[in-house]
Each structure stands twice: as structure tokens, then as C-alpha cells.
Amino acid sequence: MMNKRTVCTGILWLLFVHISTGLLAQNSTAFPPLEWKHQQRIVFLGNSFFENEISHGYIELALSSRWPDADLVFRNLGWTGDNVFAEARSTFTKPPTAYQQLFMQLRSTNPDYVFIAYGGIESQKGEEGLEEFTRGLEVIIDSVDALGAETILLSTIPVERAGNEENTRVQNRNLKTYADAIRNIAQKRKKRFLDLFQPLTDHMAGKYAENGIHLNANGYYFVANVIEKELKWPERSEKIGIDARQQTAIEGVNTISFDQKKIQFTSREKLLPLPANTEGYQEEISSVNIRITGLKKGIYTLTENGKQLHTASASDWAKGITLNQGVSVIQAEKIREFITKKNDLFFQQYRPLNRTYILGFRAYEQGRHKQGLQDLDFIITWLEGQINVLRKPTTKTYELIPVK
């Protein structure tokens, strides 16, 4: 007969096994920080979440600029109103069916990674449509697996305003249900899952929604930062530290020289910044933080490659000055400009407005223009070359000069 101590020990052991098993199950879907390799191809697949990103470029800028030496290729297959059965991709030409067209488009990109963002349209059916949605999403995952690519699943995003207050509440409840379902599929299939729903819910507050439903420029900038965190990438924090009294560089400096008139130093950032060139965005961004201690009392001006950047007192320089302008910010914005141009051309190429007349059953009328669509590859390739060159940070020369 077992005594109380034996029974308690047994219960504690079972509890320990249960907790340990649960922790192992959670850790089985944990992923290390994502790393891109040279010339990998990344595809965005989903609904308006990705199609609207074409005109902003923040997500692609964030993902591509993290690896300046890896010449990456991005393709955006987002389609407004689309669901996991590709119903929005239907055309007058059958075959291919809309579903066949989705997989033809996916295969044509030859992907290494596929970011998948579905569930917003399907969530309108509520819990009744959940089983159908999960079945369709798993078919897409199977197809990505068959291509030898890695799936990265994104959650749904909340709405800020969907008609009246009650309808908004119901829509967000359904969207959260589908976000949880996507998370569960990711855990079951051992795929990366990026939670956008909760961060946007916590921070929406009238800043990120264009029409109460779709994200505006601020929203895409915010989401790009969230995705970086979800992929476990460190913050883009570039720091320069100098001790003027000891005439030494502390961090972030390549070369440095001191004289009575100025301090001159060079620096090359590891990563370009992710500038928020959006109207009304209030959260602080940073290209680089410069901290210079030991200066004599007075006012000092900092120049970068000969252009004035900032003027501040010695005490302020000692505290550290965050710079949100300069060569790196301009460079990053130029990259984003090229990204949006490139994605717009690809959009026109794979989704021509007169598809039926050029590629469809009436191609006998305007099919000669098919070559024009193919020729867009030359411009797209050129733009990608410019993006890959610009993604590499450059060495900058700074001068700190006392103001008399």
C-alpha cells in the first residue's frame, strides 16, 4: 500500500513530465533567426495585404537590406480579394482555372521562400468557413513543399473600422480566430509563423489604416519592423562613440584624426536604416546614433561627406545625437523607389489589364503584344541590379567642427 509521500511524489513526477512535454512541443516549432543566402528567390503570395505593398515597398526593403551582400530576387504575387482557392484570380480563359493559374504563377517564380498571407477574405464566413480555409491553406503549403521552398505563414491583420462598432468587433473576432488557426497550422507543419495581428491591434489607434481596413504607408512601415522582430533579427542600431578628451574611438569608427580645429572620422554602417518617409509618422527612426564625450564647452556642427547634418552643444553630443538624415537615409529611400518601380513592372507583366486579348482566348487579335510583356524582364533585371548595388552601405566621412 502506497503512503501519502509516494502518492505526492508520483503526482509531482507526472506534472513534471507533462510540463516538460509541453515545453518540448513548443520548442519543436522554434526557429533560429532567418538568414538569406546569395541569389535566393523570395515570393509574396496572398490577398490585398501583399498587393498593396507593391506601391510602398517597405517590407521588401526591410527583408532585402538585411543582407547587403546577398543578391536576392523578390516577386509579389499578391491579389486583392484572393483566398486560398484563388477565386479572385479567375479569368475568361479555362483552362487554366483560377486555381491552376495560381500554381502556374507560383512555379514560374522558382521560389526558395514563400511568404503566405491569406485569411482576411475567408474570415468573413466566421467559424463556419474555418475548416474549408485550413484545408485550402494546407494544399498551398503542400505545393510550396513540392517546389522545395520554405513556407513562412503570416497572420491576418485586424481592421480598425468596418462599418459600425458591432460589425468591427465581429470582424476582428473572426480575424483573430483565423490568425490562431494559421498559427496552429504553422505549429503542426513546423513552419515559421509571423504574428502581425497582435502588434497591429495594440498600436493601430487611427495611425495605420487607410480606410479602416487596408494598411496605409505608416501601416506597412510598422509591419516591416514587426516582421524583422518576428524573424528574430536584431534592431538596426548603428552607434558611433568617440572620446575627444582621450582622443580615441570607442565604437563604430574606421579611421579617426584629431586637431584643434576639428575631429575627422570615417564610418561604414553594417546595415542601411529603414527610414519612414511617410506623412505623419511620429515614431522615432534612426540612421545612426553618435556620442562624443570630452568636448570643450561650446557648440559643434557635424558634417557628413561635406554636408551639414546637425549642430548641438557639447553636452548634447555627450548624451548622444540620433541622426535621421544623411547619405544612408537617401540611399535607402532610393532603394525603395527602385523596389516599387520593379514591382509595378512585374505586376503589369504577370497581370496585364488586357490579358484576355494578349494571352487568353482572344489572343488571335492582340497576341503579338506578348513579346512586349516578356521584354519587361530586361527592365526588371536592370532595376534589380541597381537595388543590389545600392543595398551595400558606403563609407562616410564625418567632421565635427566647433562653431565660433
C-alpha positions as CSV (number, residue, x, y, z in Angstrom):
1,M,0.0,0.0,0.0
2,M,1.4,3.4,-1.0
3,N,1.8,6.1,1.6
4,K,1.0,9.8,1.1
5,R,4.6,10.7,0.3
6,T,4.8,8.1,-2.5
7,V,1.5,9.4,-4.0
8,C,2.6,13.0,-3.9
9,T,6.0,12.1,-5.5
10,G,4.2,10.3,-8.2
11,I,1.9,13.3,-8.9
12,L,4.8,15.7,-9.0
13,W,6.6,13.4,-11.4
14,L,3.6,13.3,-13.7
15,L,3.2,17.0,-13.5
16,F,6.9,17.5,-14.4
17,V,6.6,15.1,-17.4
18,H,3.5,17.0,-18.6
19,I,5.2,20.4,-18.3
20,S,8.4,19.1,-19.9
21,T,6.5,17.6,-22.8
22,G,4.6,20.8,-23.3
23,L,7.8,22.8,-23.4
24,L,9.4,20.4,-25.9
25,A,6.3,20.7,-28.1
26,Q,6.5,24.5,-28.0
27,N,10.2,24.4,-28.7
28,S,9.8,22.0,-31.6
29,T,8.5,24.9,-33.7
30,A,11.0,27.4,-32.6
31,F,13.3,28.7,-35.3
32,P,16.6,30.5,-35.3
33,P,16.9,33.9,-36.9
34,L,16.2,33.6,-40.6
35,E,19.3,34.0,-42.9
36,W,19.2,34.7,-46.6
37,K,21.7,33.1,-49.0
38,H,23.1,34.6,-52.1
39,Q,20.7,34.7,-55.1
40,Q,17.7,33.2,-53.2
41,R,14.3,34.0,-54.5
42,I,11.5,35.2,-52.2
43,V,7.9,35.3,-53.1
44,F,4.9,37.1,-51.5
45,L,1.6,35.3,-52.0
46,G,-1.8,36.3,-50.7
47,N,-4.5,38.9,-50.9
48,S,-4.6,42.7,-50.8
49,F,-2.1,42.7,-47.9
50,F,0.7,41.9,-50.4
51,E,-0.8,43.6,-53.5
52,N,-1.0,46.9,-51.7
53,E,2.6,46.5,-50.6
54,I,3.6,46.9,-54.2
55,S,3.2,50.7,-54.0
56,H,5.0,51.0,-50.7
57,G,8.0,48.6,-50.7
58,Y,8.7,48.8,-47.0
59,I,8.5,45.0,-46.4
60,E,10.8,44.2,-49.3
61,L,13.2,46.9,-48.3
62,A,13.4,45.6,-44.7
63,L,13.9,42.0,-45.9
64,S,16.5,42.7,-48.6
65,S,18.6,45.4,-46.9
66,R,19.4,43.0,-44.0
67,W,21.7,41.0,-46.3
68,P,23.6,43.6,-48.4
69,D,26.0,41.0,-49.9
70,A,23.3,38.5,-51.0
71,D,21.8,39.4,-54.4
72,L,18.2,38.5,-53.7
73,V,15.2,38.3,-56.0
74,F,11.7,39.2,-54.8
75,R,8.4,38.6,-56.6
76,N,5.0,39.8,-55.4
77,L,2.0,37.6,-56.3
78,G,-0.5,39.4,-54.1
79,W,-4.0,39.7,-55.5
80,T,-6.7,41.8,-53.9
81,G,-9.7,39.8,-52.8
82,D,-8.0,36.5,-53.2
83,N,-8.5,33.5,-51.0
84,V,-6.8,30.1,-50.6
85,F,-8.7,28.8,-53.5
86,A,-7.5,31.6,-55.8
87,E,-11.1,32.6,-56.7
88,A,-10.1,36.2,-57.3
89,R,-7.6,35.1,-60.0
90,S,-10.3,33.7,-62.3
91,T,-10.2,34.7,-65.9
92,F,-12.3,34.1,-69.0
93,T,-9.8,31.5,-70.2
94,K,-10.4,28.0,-68.9
95,P,-8.1,26.2,-68.7
96,P,-6.3,27.3,-66.8
97,T,-8.7,27.6,-63.9
98,A,-8.0,30.2,-61.3
99,Y,-6.5,27.6,-59.0
100,Q,-4.3,26.3,-61.8
101,Q,-3.3,29.8,-62.6
102,L,-2.1,30.4,-59.0
103,F,0.2,27.4,-59.0
104,M,1.5,28.2,-62.5
105,Q,2.4,31.7,-61.3
106,L,4.0,30.3,-58.2
107,R,6.1,27.7,-60.1
108,S,7.2,30.4,-62.6
109,T,8.9,32.4,-59.8
110,N,11.1,29.4,-58.8
111,P,10.9,30.3,-55.1
112,D,13.2,29.5,-52.2
113,Y,10.9,31.1,-49.7
114,V,7.2,31.9,-49.9
115,F,5.5,34.4,-47.5
116,I,1.8,33.5,-47.4
117,A,-0.8,35.9,-46.2
118,Y,-4.4,34.6,-46.5
119,G,-7.4,34.5,-44.3
120,G,-8.7,38.1,-44.5
121,I,-11.4,37.2,-47.1
122,E,-12.1,33.8,-45.7
123,S,-12.7,35.1,-42.2
124,Q,-15.9,36.8,-43.3
125,K,-17.5,33.3,-43.1
126,G,-16.7,33.1,-39.5
127,E,-16.1,29.8,-37.8
128,E,-18.3,28.0,-40.4
129,G,-15.6,28.6,-43.0
130,L,-12.6,27.7,-40.8
131,E,-12.3,24.1,-41.8
132,E,-12.5,24.9,-45.5
133,F,-9.9,27.6,-45.1
134,T,-7.4,25.4,-43.2
135,R,-7.8,22.7,-45.9
136,G,-7.1,25.1,-48.7
137,L,-4.1,26.7,-46.9
138,E,-2.6,23.3,-46.3
139,V,-2.9,22.4,-50.0
140,I,-0.9,25.6,-50.8
141,I,1.7,24.6,-48.2
142,D,1.9,21.1,-49.8
143,S,2.5,22.8,-53.2
144,V,5.3,25.0,-51.8
145,D,6.9,22.0,-50.2
146,A,6.7,20.2,-53.5
147,L,8.7,23.0,-55.1
148,G,11.4,22.6,-52.4
149,A,10.7,26.0,-51.0
150,E,10.2,27.1,-47.4
151,T,6.8,28.4,-46.3
152,I,6.5,31.4,-43.9
153,L,2.9,32.0,-42.7
154,L,1.6,35.4,-41.8
155,S,-1.4,36.0,-39.6
156,T,-4.4,38.0,-40.6
157,I,-4.4,41.7,-39.7
158,P,-7.1,43.5,-37.7
159,V,-9.5,46.1,-39.1
160,E,-9.8,49.5,-37.4
161,R,-13.2,50.3,-38.8
162,A,-15.6,48.1,-40.6
163,G,-18.9,49.9,-40.7
164,N,-20.4,50.2,-37.3
165,E,-18.8,49.3,-33.9
166,E,-20.6,46.0,-33.7
167,N,-19.5,44.9,-37.1
168,T,-15.9,45.9,-36.4
169,R,-15.9,43.9,-33.2
170,V,-17.3,40.8,-35.0
171,Q,-14.8,41.1,-37.9
172,N,-11.9,41.4,-35.5
173,R,-13.1,38.4,-33.5
174,N,-13.3,36.4,-36.8
175,L,-9.9,37.6,-37.9
176,K,-8.3,36.6,-34.6
177,T,-9.9,33.2,-34.9
178,Y,-8.3,32.8,-38.3
179,A,-5.0,34.2,-37.1
180,D,-5.0,31.5,-34.4
181,A,-5.8,28.8,-37.0
182,I,-2.9,29.9,-39.1
183,R,-0.6,29.7,-36.1
184,N,-1.9,26.2,-35.3
185,I,-1.2,25.1,-38.9
186,A,2.3,26.6,-38.7
187,Q,3.0,24.6,-35.5
188,K,1.6,21.4,-36.9
189,R,3.5,21.7,-40.2
190,K,6.6,23.1,-38.5
191,K,6.6,26.4,-40.5
192,R,7.6,29.9,-39.4
193,F,4.7,32.0,-38.3
194,L,4.7,35.8,-38.1
195,D,2.1,37.4,-35.8
196,L,1.0,40.7,-37.2
197,F,-2.4,40.7,-35.6
198,Q,-1.5,41.4,-32.0
199,P,1.1,44.2,-32.7
200,L,-1.3,46.0,-35.0
201,T,-4.2,45.6,-32.5
202,D,-2.0,47.1,-29.8
203,H,-0.8,50.1,-31.9
204,M,-3.5,50.8,-34.6
205,A,-5.1,53.8,-32.9
206,G,-6.0,55.6,-36.1
207,K,-2.4,55.7,-37.5
208,Y,-2.1,52.7,-39.7
209,A,-5.3,52.1,-41.6
210,E,-6.0,53.8,-44.9
211,N,-9.8,53.2,-45.0
212,G,-10.3,51.3,-41.7
213,I,-9.4,48.0,-43.4
214,H,-6.3,48.2,-45.5
215,L,-2.9,49.4,-44.3
216,N,-1.6,52.8,-45.3
217,A,2.1,53.8,-45.7
218,N,2.6,54.1,-41.9
219,G,1.0,50.6,-41.5
220,Y,3.4,49.0,-43.9
221,Y,6.4,50.7,-42.3
222,F,5.2,49.4,-38.9
223,V,4.6,45.9,-40.2
224,A,8.1,45.8,-41.8
225,N,9.6,46.4,-38.4
226,V,7.3,43.8,-36.8
227,I,8.4,41.2,-39.4
228,E,12.0,41.9,-38.7
229,K,11.4,41.2,-35.0
230,E,9.3,38.1,-35.7
231,L,12.2,36.8,-37.8
232,K,14.4,37.4,-34.7
233,W,16.6,39.9,-36.4
234,P,18.4,42.5,-34.1
235,E,17.5,46.1,-34.2
236,R,19.1,48.4,-36.8
237,S,21.1,50.2,-34.2
238,E,24.3,51.7,-35.6
239,K,26.4,53.5,-32.9
240,I,29.4,55.7,-33.1
241,G,31.3,56.6,-30.0
242,I,34.3,58.9,-29.5
243,D,36.2,60.2,-26.5
244,A,37.5,63.6,-27.5
245,R,39.5,64.1,-24.3
246,Q,41.4,60.8,-24.7
247,Q,41.4,61.2,-28.5
248,T,40.2,57.7,-29.0
249,A,37.4,56.0,-30.9
250,I,35.1,53.8,-28.7
251,E,32.9,52.1,-31.3
252,G,31.7,52.2,-34.9
253,V,34.7,54.2,-36.3
254,N,37.0,53.0,-39.1
255,T,39.6,55.8,-39.0
256,I,39.9,59.0,-36.9
257,S,42.1,62.1,-36.6
258,F,42.1,65.0,-34.1
259,D,43.4,68.5,-34.3
260,Q,42.5,71.9,-32.8
261,K,40.0,72.7,-35.5
262,K,38.1,69.5,-35.9
263,I,37.6,65.8,-35.4
264,Q,37.5,63.9,-38.6
265,F,36.5,60.2,-38.7
266,T,35.1,57.6,-41.2
267,S,32.4,55.0,-40.6
268,R,30.7,52.3,-42.5
269,E,27.4,51.0,-41.2
270,K,26.7,47.3,-41.2
271,L,23.1,47.9,-42.4
272,L,21.2,50.7,-44.1
273,P,18.4,52.3,-42.0
274,L,14.7,51.7,-42.6
275,P,13.6,55.3,-43.0
276,A,9.9,56.1,-42.5
277,N,9.3,58.5,-45.4
278,T,5.6,58.7,-44.5
279,E,3.4,61.7,-43.7
280,G,2.6,62.0,-40.0
281,Y,4.7,59.1,-38.8
282,Q,5.6,60.0,-35.2
283,E,7.7,57.1,-34.0
284,E,11.4,57.8,-33.9
285,I,13.6,56.2,-36.6
286,S,17.4,56.2,-36.6
287,S,20.2,56.1,-39.2
288,V,23.0,56.3,-36.6
289,N,23.5,57.5,-33.1
290,I,26.7,59.5,-32.5
291,R,28.0,60.1,-29.0
292,I,31.1,62.3,-28.5
293,T,32.3,62.9,-24.9
294,G,35.1,65.0,-23.6
295,L,34.4,68.1,-25.8
296,K,35.2,71.5,-24.5
297,K,32.2,73.7,-23.7
298,G,30.7,75.1,-26.9
299,I,28.6,74.5,-30.0
300,Y,29.7,72.0,-32.6
301,T,28.5,71.2,-36.2
302,L,28.7,67.7,-37.7
303,T,29.1,67.3,-41.5
304,E,28.8,64.1,-43.5
305,N,30.7,64.0,-46.8
306,G,30.9,67.8,-46.7
307,K,27.2,68.4,-46.0
308,Q,26.0,69.8,-42.7
309,L,23.9,67.3,-40.7
310,H,23.5,68.6,-37.1
311,T,24.5,71.4,-34.7
312,A,24.4,70.8,-31.0
313,S,26.1,71.7,-27.7
314,A,29.0,69.7,-26.2
315,S,26.7,68.5,-23.5
316,D,24.2,67.2,-26.1
317,W,26.9,65.5,-28.1
318,A,28.0,63.8,-24.9
319,K,24.4,62.5,-24.4
320,G,24.3,61.2,-28.0
321,I,22.6,62.6,-31.1
322,T,20.3,60.4,-33.2
323,L,20.6,61.2,-36.9
324,N,17.6,60.6,-39.1
325,Q,19.0,62.1,-42.3
326,G,22.1,61.8,-44.4
327,V,23.6,59.6,-47.1
328,S,22.3,56.3,-45.7
329,V,18.7,57.5,-45.5
330,I,18.8,58.9,-49.0
331,Q,20.3,55.6,-50.2
332,A,17.6,53.5,-48.5
333,E,14.9,55.7,-50.0
334,K,16.4,55.3,-53.5
335,I,16.3,51.5,-53.0
336,R,12.6,51.7,-52.0
337,E,11.9,53.8,-55.1
338,F,13.5,51.2,-57.3
339,I,11.7,48.4,-55.5
340,T,8.3,49.9,-56.2
341,K,9.1,50.6,-59.8
342,K,10.3,47.0,-60.3
343,N,7.3,45.5,-58.6
344,D,4.9,47.7,-60.6
345,L,6.5,46.4,-63.9
346,F,6.2,42.8,-62.7
347,F,2.6,43.5,-61.8
348,Q,1.9,44.7,-65.4
349,Q,3.8,41.7,-66.8
350,Y,2.0,38.9,-65.0
351,R,-1.3,40.7,-64.7
352,P,-1.9,42.7,-67.9
353,L,-5.2,44.5,-67.9
354,N,-6.0,43.1,-71.4
355,R,-4.9,39.6,-70.5
356,T,-7.7,38.0,-72.5
357,Y,-6.6,39.7,-75.7
358,I,-2.9,39.1,-75.3
359,L,-2.7,35.7,-73.5
360,G,-6.3,34.4,-73.4
361,F,-8.8,33.0,-75.8
362,R,-8.8,36.2,-77.9
363,A,-5.0,36.2,-78.4
364,Y,-5.6,35.9,-82.1
365,E,-6.4,39.6,-82.0
366,Q,-3.6,41.1,-79.9
367,G,-1.3,38.2,-79.2
368,R,1.6,39.9,-80.9
369,H,2.0,42.1,-77.8
370,K,3.0,39.1,-75.8
371,Q,6.6,39.8,-76.7
372,G,6.3,43.2,-75.1
373,L,5.3,41.7,-71.8
374,Q,8.3,39.4,-72.0
375,D,10.6,42.3,-72.8
376,L,9.8,43.9,-69.4
377,D,12.2,41.3,-68.0
378,F,15.1,43.4,-69.2
379,I,14.0,46.5,-67.3
380,I,13.1,44.4,-64.2
381,T,16.6,42.8,-64.2
382,W,18.2,46.2,-64.6
383,L,16.3,47.6,-61.6
384,E,17.2,44.6,-59.5
385,G,20.9,45.2,-60.4
386,Q,20.5,48.8,-59.1
387,I,18.8,47.6,-55.9
388,N,21.6,45.1,-55.3
389,V,24.3,47.8,-55.7
390,L,22.5,50.3,-53.5
391,R,21.9,47.8,-50.7
392,K,25.6,47.9,-49.8
393,P,26.4,50.6,-47.2
394,T,29.1,53.1,-48.2
395,T,31.9,54.6,-46.1
396,K,31.1,58.1,-44.9
397,T,33.5,60.8,-43.8
398,Y,32.4,62.9,-40.8
399,E,33.8,66.2,-39.5
400,L,32.9,67.7,-36.1
401,I,33.8,71.4,-36.2
402,P,33.4,74.0,-33.3
403,V,31.1,76.9,-34.1
404,K,32.8,80.2,-33.4
